[in-house]
Amino acid sequence: MRLLVVGQLNGQLSTAVKMAMSAGAKVSHVETIAAATHALRAGQGADLMMVDYRLDIAALIAANEAERIRVPVVACGVGADAAGAAGAIRAGAKEFIPLPPDAQLIAAVLAAVADDNRPMVVRDPAMQAVIAMADQIAPSDASILITGESGVGKEVIARYVHQKSRRAGRPFISVNCAAIPENLLESELFGHEKGAFTGAVARRIGKFEEANGGTLLLDEISEMDGRLQAKLLRALQEREIDRVGGAKPVKVDIRILATSNRDLIAAVKDGSFREDLLYRLNVVNLRLPPLRERPGDVLALAEFFVRKYAAANGAPERALSAEARRRLAGHRWPGNVRELENAMHRAVLLACGSEIEEAAIRLPDGQPFAAADPHARAAQAASFAAESATRDFVGQTVSAMEQQLILDTLEHCLGNRTHAANILGISIRTLRNKLKEYTEAGVPVPLPQGAAANAA
């Protein structure tokens, strides 16, 4: 994490900086709020600012906002009374750290405000396959297109790839192409020179230059307009960019990752996305399956979020009750991991007693979860059994492993082909073709429950 310290660096503030560095932060320092904005405008990126509470925090935040620079602020100070701390929070600081500093408090604030705590929680074989591919391609400099529904964790996997790459010690910069107005996105990405347009009072370094040496994530790339797509294509081909109003190109050394929840092939066909840019971005595609296709991850993620939000809210860490676990397993999660995270956050706050009961787990509109569908329960049980069975696959051939997984899943689904196909993530036609091969080879194949009874 990149920490920019603003204020006189002496005494207790210097000690706090050393503690932040011990917690893994990369620290830079300026003495005034004007110098802070100048440093950020010039491309000295920061994930968090630690600012002396006696400085004009409101003016610092306003100056940054005018440049569309949004870096959270933590105020700190020696001997500050309650009014001083409250004033810093009202001015826009996210937290206040009293000095002399406490190492654990500083580490906790850095983690909470910067939100760097995004570990990969993976149990399901479908997601394990994605992680295996990510591990394989991370050391290269190849562009990667990460696709999947909204909320599946595309930015999380992008950060994972960066951390596994040779650029891990360099910046990871993320730009949400859908969140920035079209007329501002060009300046945000490529920067601008002083006087390039009304309001350009000084040179501004864009995200391409800020990410130099590291990784640039273009989130929701499908929302970029055609003119900018052409400029991006040139930047990818030539590894150089043109600032708005600039007289000469600027060389950059970055790796590009991009995400999209839209079908970009369809976007190419309807003319809203350039085919040549798609080829440049999509050297490797990482498709993240929706949560309903990776049922083995549901409870593992739920337990992680319970621990995370219990700690964040000072609440006791409670286990999920058996019925709560069944209802979580039976929900289809249209909002994917994001919906699950929010549900667990609410559950931690609403839970009473020694366990998190099903009544504490609510839908986004506040309604309780419906009782889990019996078929969903059977499907979840089958997926857990299939996940457990994978532990015994070491040493087998791929075809033997596939056969065992299919037959075990089918058996736990009581022979129901449709449920088994859904769990396995394959079409019913593919499943039937596989079962036909096994039958012809003399391998016993479980019959549907009703058919088995009739055969008897």
C-alpha positions in Angstrom: 0.0 0.0 0.0 1.3 3.5 -0.9 1.0 6.0 2.0 1.6 9.8 1.5 2.3 11.5 4.8 1.5 15.3 4.9 2.9 17.5 7.7 6.1 18.1 9.7 7.9 14.8 9.9 9.3 14.8 13.4 8.7 13.3 16.8 5.6 11.0 17.1 4.6 11.4 13.5 8.0 10.0 12.4 7.5 7.1 14.8 4.0 6.5 13.2 5.6 6.4 9.7 8.1 3.8 10.8 5.2 1.7 12.2 3.3 2.1 8.9 6.4 0.9 7.0 6.7 -2.1 9.3 3.1 -2.9 8.4 4.0 -3.0 4.7 3.3 0.5 3.6 5.5 2.3 1.0 5.8 5.8 2.4 6.5 9.2 0.8 6.3 12.6 2.5 5.5 16.2 1.9 5.1 19.0 4.4 2.1 21.1 3.0 -1.3 20.4 1.5 -0.3 22.3 -1.7 2.7 20.0 -2.0 0.5 16.9 -1.5 -1.9 17.9 -4.4 1.1 18.7 -6.6 2.7 15.3 -5.9 -0.5 13.5 -6.7 -1.1 15.6 -9.8 2.5 14.8 -11.0 1.8 11.0 -10.8 3.1 10.2 -7.3 0.3 7.8 -6.6 -1.1 7.1 -3.1 -3.7 4.7 -1.7 -4.0 6.7 1.6 -2.9 10.0 3.0 -1.9 10.4 6.7 -2.4 14.1 7.4 -1.5 16.3 10.5 -4.9 17.3 11.9 -3.8 20.9 12.3 -3.6 21.3 8.5 -6.6 22.3 6.4 -7.9 18.9 5.6 -11.0 20.2 3.9 -9.0 22.4 1.6 -6.7 19.4 0.7 -9.7 17.2 -0.1 -11.3 20.0 -2.2 -8.1 20.6 -4.1 -7.8 16.9 -4.9 -11.4 16.6 -5.9 -11.0 19.5 -8.3 -8.3 17.4 -10.0 -10.5 14.3 -9.8 -8.0 12.8 -7.4 -9.7 10.7 -4.7 -7.4 9.4 -2.0 -8.8 8.7 1.4 -7.4 10.7 4.3 -6.5 9.6 7.9 -5.9 12.5 10.3 -3.4 12.2 13.1 -2.0 14.4 15.8 -0.4 14.7 19.2 -2.5 15.8 22.2 -5.6 16.4 20.1 -8.8 16.8 22.1 -12.2 15.3 21.1 -13.1 18.6 19.3 -10.0 18.5 17.2 -10.5 14.8 16.2 -14.2 15.5 15.5 -13.2 18.5 13.4 -10.8 16.4 11.3 -13.6 13.8 10.7 -16.1 16.5 9.7 -13.5 17.9 7.3 -13.5 14.6 5.4 -10.9 12.4 7.2 -12.0 8.7 7.4 -10.3 8.0 10.7 -8.3 9.8 13.4 -5.1 8.3 14.9 -3.9 9.8 18.2 -0.2 10.1 18.7 1.9 8.7 20.3 1.1 5.9 18.0 0.0 2.3 18.6 1.4 -0.1 16.1 -1.7 -2.4 16.1 -4.0 0.6 15.7 -2.0 1.9 12.7 -1.9 -1.5 11.0 -5.7 -1.9 11.6 -6.5 1.6 10.2 -4.3 1.1 7.1 -6.0 -2.2 6.4 -9.5 -0.9 7.0 -9.2 2.4 5.1 -7.2 1.0 2.2 -9.2 -2.2 2.0 -6.2 -4.2 0.9 -7.5 -7.3 2.7 -9.0 -9.1 -0.3 -7.6 -12.7 -0.2 -8.7 -15.3 -2.6 -11.1 -17.7 -1.0 -11.5 -20.7 -3.3 -12.8 -24.2 -2.6 -14.9 -25.1 -5.7 -13.1 -27.0 -8.5 -14.6 -24.6 -11.1 -12.9 -21.6 -9.5 -9.7 -23.6 -8.7 -9.3 -24.1 -12.4 -9.5 -20.3 -13.0 -6.8 -19.8 -10.3 -4.6 -22.4 -11.8 -4.7 -20.6 -15.2 -4.1 -17.2 -13.5 -1.0 -18.7 -11.7 0.3 -19.9 -15.1 -0.1 -16.6 -17.0 0.6 -14.1 -14.2 4.5 -14.0 -14.7 4.1 -13.0 -18.3 3.3 -9.5 -19.6 0.4 -10.7 -21.7 -2.8 -8.6 -21.6 -5.7 -10.4 -19.9 -9.4 -9.9 -20.4 -11.4 -10.9 -17.3 -15.0 -11.6 -17.9 -18.0 -12.6 -15.8 -21.2 -11.3 -14.3 -21.3 -8.2 -12.1 -20.1 -9.1 -8.5 -18.2 -12.3 -9.3 -14.8 -10.8 -8.2 -13.2 -9.6 -11.4 -11.1 -6.9 -9.7 -10.1 -9.3 -7.0 -8.6 -11.8 -9.5 -7.0 -8.8 -11.3 -5.2 -7.9 -8.1 -4.3 -11.5 -7.6 -2.6 -11.7 -11.1 -0.7 -8.5 -10.3 0.5 -9.8 -7.0 1.7 -13.0 -8.7 3.5 -11.1 -11.5 7.0 -9.8 -11.9 5.5 -6.3 -11.4 4.1 -7.0 -7.9 6.4 -4.5 -6.3 5.2 -1.7 -8.7 1.8 0.2 -8.8 -1.5 -1.5 -9.4 -3.8 1.2 -10.8 -7.5 0.7 -11.4 -9.8 2.9 -13.5 -13.5 2.3 -13.7 -14.4 3.3 -17.3 -18.1 3.2 -16.5 -17.9 5.6 -13.5 -16.0 8.5 -15.2 -17.9 10.8 -17.6 -16.9 10.3 -21.2 -15.5 13.8 -21.6 -13.2 13.3 -18.6 -12.0 9.8 -19.2 -9.4 10.7 -21.7 -7.6 13.1 -19.3 -8.0 10.6 -16.5 -6.2 7.9 -18.6 -3.7 9.9 -20.5 -3.2 13.1 -18.5 -3.2 16.6 -19.8 -0.9 19.6 -20.2 -1.6 23.0 -18.6 -4.1 25.0 -20.6 -5.2 22.0 -22.6 -8.9 22.8 -21.8 -10.8 25.0 -19.4 -9.9 24.2 -15.9 -6.5 22.6 -16.8 -4.6 24.9 -14.4 -1.5 22.6 -14.3 0.0 19.5 -15.9 -1.8 16.3 -14.7 -0.3 12.9 -15.0 -2.8 10.3 -16.1 -3.3 6.7 -15.0 -1.1 5.3 -17.7 1.9 7.2 -16.4 1.0 6.6 -12.8 1.0 2.9 -13.5 4.3 3.0 -15.2 6.3 -0.2 -14.4 3.2 -1.8 -12.9 -0.3 -2.9 -13.9 -3.2 -0.9 -15.2 -6.7 -2.3 -14.8 -9.4 -1.0 -17.1 -12.6 -1.9 -15.3 -15.7 -2.3 -17.5 -13.8 -1.6 -20.7 -16.9 -2.1 -22.8 -18.2 1.3 -21.6 -15.4 3.2 -23.4 -16.4 5.2 -26.4 -15.1 4.5 -29.9 -12.7 7.5 -30.1 -10.9 6.5 -26.9 -10.8 2.9 -28.0 -8.7 4.0 -30.9 -6.4 5.9 -28.7 -6.1 3.0 -26.3 -5.3 0.6 -29.2 -2.4 2.9 -30.2 -1.1 3.0 -26.6 -1.2 -0.8 -26.5 0.6 -1.2 -29.8 3.2 1.5 -29.4 3.6 1.5 -25.6 3.4 5.3 -25.6 0.6 7.7 -24.9 -0.2 11.3 -25.8 -1.3 13.7 -23.0 -4.3 15.9 -23.9 -2.7 19.0 -25.3 0.7 17.4 -25.4 3.3 18.1 -28.0 5.2 14.7 -27.9 4.4 11.1 -27.0 5.4 9.7 -23.6 6.8 6.1 -23.3 5.1 3.8 -20.8 5.9 0.3 -19.5 2.8 -1.2 -18.2 0.7 -4.4 -18.3 -2.9 -4.0 -19.2 -5.7 -6.0 -17.6 -9.3 -5.3 -18.5 -12.7 -6.5 -17.2 -16.2 -6.7 -18.8 -19.5 -8.0 -17.7 -20.8 -7.7 -21.3 -20.4 -10.0 -24.3 -17.6 -8.2 -26.2 -18.0 -10.4 -29.2 -21.6 -9.3 -29.5 -20.4 -5.7 -28.9 -18.0 -6.1 -31.9 -20.9 -7.3 -34.0 -23.1 -4.4 -33.2 -20.3 -1.9 -33.8 -19.9 -0.6 -30.2 -16.5 -2.2 -29.6 -13.4 -2.4 -31.9 -12.5 -5.9 -33.0 -8.8 -5.1 -33.2 -8.8 -3.7 -29.6 -10.6 -6.9 -28.5 -7.8 -9.0 -30.0 -5.2 -6.8 -28.3 -6.8 -7.1 -24.9 -7.9 -10.7 -25.1 -4.5 -12.4 -25.3 -5.8 -14.6 -22.5 -9.3 -14.7 -21.2 -10.1 -15.5 -17.6 -13.9 -16.2 -17.3 -15.0 -16.1 -13.7 -18.0 -18.4 -13.2 -21.0 -17.0 -11.3 -21.4 -18.1 -7.7 -24.3 -20.4 -8.6 -21.8 -22.4 -10.8 -19.3 -22.7 -8.0 -21.4 -23.9 -5.0 -18.3 -25.2 -3.1 -17.3 -21.5 -2.6 -20.5 -20.3 -1.0 -20.0 -21.4 2.6 -16.2 -20.8 2.5 -16.9 -17.2 1.4 -19.7 -16.8 3.9 -17.5 -17.9 6.8 -14.7 -15.5 5.7 -17.1 -12.5 5.5 -18.6 -13.4 8.9 -15.1 -13.2 10.4 -14.2 -10.1 8.5 -17.3 -8.1 9.5 -17.4 -9.4 13.1 -13.8 -8.0 13.5 -14.7 -4.7 11.7 -17.8 -4.1 13.9 -16.4 -5.3 17.2 -19.0 -8.1 17.2 -18.5 -11.6 18.6 -17.5 -14.1 15.9 -20.5 -16.5 15.7 -20.7 -19.7 13.6 -23.5 -20.2 11.0 -26.3 -22.5 12.2 -27.1 -25.6 10.2 -30.3 -24.1 8.9 -28.5 -20.9 7.9 -25.9 -22.9 6.0 -28.6 -24.8 4.2 -30.4 -21.6 3.2 -27.1 -20.0 2.0 -26.4 -23.1 -0.1 -29.9 -23.1 -1.6 -29.9 -19.4 -2.7 -29.0 -18.7 -6.4 -27.0 -15.5 -5.6 -28.0 -13.3 -8.6 -25.7 -10.6 -7.2 -22.9 -13.2 -6.8 -20.1 -12.7 -4.3 -21.0 -9.0 -3.7 -24.5 -10.0 -2.7 -23.2 -12.8 -0.4 -20.8 -10.3 1.2 -23.6 -7.8 1.9 -25.8 -10.6 3.3 -23.1 -11.7 5.7 -22.4 -8.1 6.8 -26.1 -7.7 7.6 -26.2 -11.1 9.3 -23.3 -10.2 11.6 -25.2 -7.0 12.7 -28.6 -8.7 13.1 -27.5 -11.9 14.7 -28.4 -12.7 18.3 -27.4 -15.7 20.5 -24.5 -18.0 20.1 -25.0 -18.7 16.3 -26.0 -16.8 13.2 -29.5 -18.1 12.6 -31.3 -18.1 9.3 -33.5 -15.2 10.5 -30.5 -12.9 10.5 -29.8 -13.6 6.8 -31.8 -11.1 4.7 -32.3 -10.3 1.1 -31.3 -6.8 -0.1 -34.9 -5.6 0.4 -34.8 -6.8 4.0 -37.0 -9.8 3.5 -35.8 -13.1 5.0 -34.5 -15.9 2.8 -37.1 -18.4 1.7 -36.6 -22.0 2.9 -34.0 -23.7 0.7 -35.4 -25.7 -2.2 -35.1 -29.4 -1.5 -33.5 -30.0 -4.9 -31.0 -27.2 -4.2 -30.1 -28.9 -0.9 -29.5 -32.2 -2.7 -27.5 -30.4 -5.4 -25.4 -28.6 -2.7 -24.8 -31.9 -0.9 -23.7 -33.4 -4.1 -21.3 -30.6 -4.8 -19.7 -30.9 -1.4 -19.4 -34.7 -1.9 -17.8 -34.1 -5.3 -15.4 -31.5 -3.8 -14.4 -34.0 -1.1 -13.8 -36.6 -3.7 -11.3 -34.5 -5.6 -8.9 -35.0 -2.7 -8.5 -38.6 -3.9 -7.8 -37.7 -7.5 -4.1 -37.4 -7.3 -2.4 -40.0 -9.4 -5.3 -40.7 -11.7 -5.6 -39.8 -15.4 -7.8 -36.8 -16.4 -10.4 -39.1 -18.0 -10.6 -41.4 -14.9 -10.9 -38.3 -12.7 -13.7 -36.9 -14.9 -15.5 -40.2 -14.9 -15.4 -40.5 -11.1 -16.5 -37.0 -10.6 -19.5 -37.4 -12.9 -20.6 -40.7 -11.5 -20.2 -39.5 -7.9 -22.2 -36.4 -8.6 -24.9 -38.3 -10.4 -25.2 -40.8 -7.5 -25.6 -38.0 -4.9 -28.3 -36.4 -7.1 -30.2 -39.7 -7.0 -29.6 -40.2 -10.7 -31.2 -36.8 -11.7 -29.3 -35.9 -14.9 -30.4 -32.2 -14.9 -29.2 -31.5 -11.4 -25.9 -33.3 -11.9 -25.3 -31.3 -15.1 -25.9 -28.0 -13.3 -23.5 -28.9 -10.6 -20.8 -30.1 -13.0 -21.2 -26.9 -15.2 -21.8 -28.9 -18.4 -24.8 -29.2 -20.7 -27.3 -32.0 -20.2 -26.4 -33.2 -23.8 -22.7 -33.5 -22.8 -23.6 -35.4 -19.7 -25.8 -37.9 -21.6 -23.0 -38.4 -24.1 -20.5 -39.2 -21.3 -22.9 -41.6 -19.6 -23.5 -43.4 -22.9 -19.7 -43.9 -23.3 -19.5 -45.3 -19.7 -22.4 -47.6 -20.3 -21.0 -48.9 -23.5 -17.7 -49.6 -21.7 -19.5 -51.6 -19.1 -19.4 -49.1 -16.3 -22.5 -49.0 -14.0 -24.3 -45.7 -14.3 -26.9 -44.7 -11.6 -30.4 -44.6 -12.9 -32.9 -41.8 -11.9 -34.6 -42.8 -8.7 -38.0 -43.4 -10.2 -36.5 -45.5 -13.1 -34.5 -47.5 -10.6 -37.6 -48.4 -8.7 -39.4 -49.4 -11.8 -36.5 -51.6 -12.9 -36.6 -53.4 -9.6 
